[in-house]
Amino acid sequence: MKVHFISIGGAVMHNMAIALKNKGYLVTGTDDEIFEPAKSRLAAHGLLPQTIGWNVNMITSDLDAIILGMHARRDNPELMKAQEMGLKIYSFPEYMYEQTKTKKRVVVGGSHGKTTTTAMILHVLKFYNRKFDYLVGSQLEGFDTMVGLSDESDIAVFEGDEYLTSALDLRPKFHVYHAEVGIVTGIAWDHINVFPTFEGYVEQFAIFMRQIPASGKLICFDEDEHIHAIAAKEKPSAALIWYNAPEWKITNGLTSIKTSEGWIELNVFGKHNLQNMQAARLALNELGVTDAAFYKAIASFKGTARRLELLAKNEHSVVYRDFAHSPSKVTATVDAVKQQFSERKLVAVFELHTFSSLNKKFLSEYKGALDKADVRIVYFNPHTIEMKKMEMLTEKDITANFGEGVLVYSKSALLKSDLQKMNWNAQNLLLMSSGNFDNTDLNVL
């Protein structure tokens, strides 16, 4: 098979390109910009384009498929030529389905917890040397790529993002995978640039739940009123399985859960992660993994990159980084760290970086999100707002929504300087962002 990637530099796209090459496909690709780590990883596999930019000469009649990245525009010259030639054009979610349509597909959907829940499922399957295809939105320890495809597996596990599929296909990605086992971890408004109303956003999950066949299973978080409302209205044909966090305790900074096998000590913590764990366990039950086998394997799970990722620690302080950017994720992450180390003060730093978080109309959704922290800091980069062509924020805009007493920074150098001046005895630091605090090397910090 010969495939060509339009916009090969994307996080998932370059991983899929590597996965297909590993499967024996002939792979080419182009992009108008490629950043690290994609650049080095593509180069290591002989897939880095010789020149940056679009090249219509790469679109030839012998291509079996064009795979279109979500950042490629409708007027992309390569795309337009492929359409003129009548070539098969897939978005990456469509091609993932094409590769796995004969396999049992588990799709993890929800506004939060998707990456961690998916990673837990993959960790357990790998622990028992099961063959599986997968797609996950973060680099995982023990996995060379974020996408895995093979001819030997009979199951596939996808992180089901609700963002749009491509410029040609405005469906959310998780609709395209056609799940047989579906998970919905919770619904909290996000992506307001695509779903300007909460009702429109919720409808995407209703569609997902309707798609699960009668022979499948729908695994849903029991405390989410919106999921319950959808279930009551839609009456999905698939069997519904509700889950919540197990009984748990914290001893000397370590979390343990009560199971049928007794108390199991974990490497991860936070109520939201324990909820994710239950969703993963139930999905794995559908793949033939018993509870006893699950608990044996999950004890060694250490989490995923940028999801409560431990950057540094000593006897009196820890520093965590987290990808949290939506209100529900920020709230859950702050609460988890504060509860895990209740005897220490917590400095929580949150960067406004996404389109939603930088939108004045959406800021009210963050009310109370940082309240459990002892020192609450919100940072934004004015240049990011300018690049997104959005209305500039002010300190008053932020304090009006996050609350009085919140410290607001718009200069990363000043933020770093003030953090370094703080007394970190019996005090922890939590850094939350889907960005990078204006290219700050957090490990050096």
HUFEN-V325824 format. One record per run of one state. SS is the DSSP state (hx for helix, st for strand, lp for the rest). FROM is the first residue (numbers start at 1). TO is the last residue. Records with the same first field share a line. If there is no record, write none. Layout:
BEGIN
SS = FROM-TO / FROM-TO
END
This chain:
BEGIN
lp = 1-1 / 7-10 / 23-25 / 32-37 / 45-52 / 54-55 / 59-64 / 69-76 / 86-88 / 101-103 / 110-113 / 128-132 / 136-146 / 149-154 / 160-163 / 167-168 / 177-180 / 185-197 / 212-216 / 222-224 / 235-238 / 244-247 / 252-253 / 260-261 / 266-270 / 286-290 / 299-303 / 305-306 / 308-308 / 314-317 / 323-326 / 341-344 / 353-362 / 367-374 / 381-381 / 388-394 / 403-406 / 410-411 / 422-426 / 433-445
st = 2-6 / 26-31 / 53-53 / 65-68 / 89-91 / 104-109 / 133-135 / 147-148 / 155-159 / 164-166 / 169-172 / 181-184 / 217-221 / 239-243 / 248-251 / 254-259 / 262-265 / 304-304 / 307-307 / 309-313 / 318-322 / 345-352 / 375-380 / 407-409 / 427-432
hx = 11-22 / 38-44 / 56-58 / 77-85 / 92-100 / 114-127 / 173-176 / 198-211 / 225-234 / 271-285 / 291-298 / 327-340 / 363-366 / 382-387 / 395-402 / 412-421
END
